[in-house]
């Protein structure tokens, strides 16, 4: 408790406070973004590893140099689930899927909740209020919910 009180009287930004809005350093936006119809990211010039973050200093796979890249915001579901507790502005239930972007990185996308898409389903997505949200959702109506 003493630590929490001390952090409230310092000017240093921490994970409990907004950075720039509290007068501290800017906090990087960690969510991938779709800008002008392309998923903003980067690609390693050495090993071709794809990233959904454009503002990283080097390739996380081989430490090689990276260059900005844009990816078509569509891909194949790698895994999906239904979340049954509210998280932030998302009320339960909501669906999440890891999507392997075509020739690009793997990103987390909000999808239909119940039933969630299956691995191997095709989805395209866009940016809505900072979150990636699926546009077209495979229809699995008629399946047993709550598997
Ligand atoms: Zn690399």
Boltz pocket constraint, residues with backbone or C-beta under 6 A from the ligand:
constraints:
  - pocket:
      binder: B
      contacts: [[A, 44], [A, 45], [A, 46], [A, 47], [A, 48], [A, 49], [A, 59], [A, 60], [A, 61], [A, 62], [A, 63], [A, 64], [A, 65]]
      max_distance: 6.0
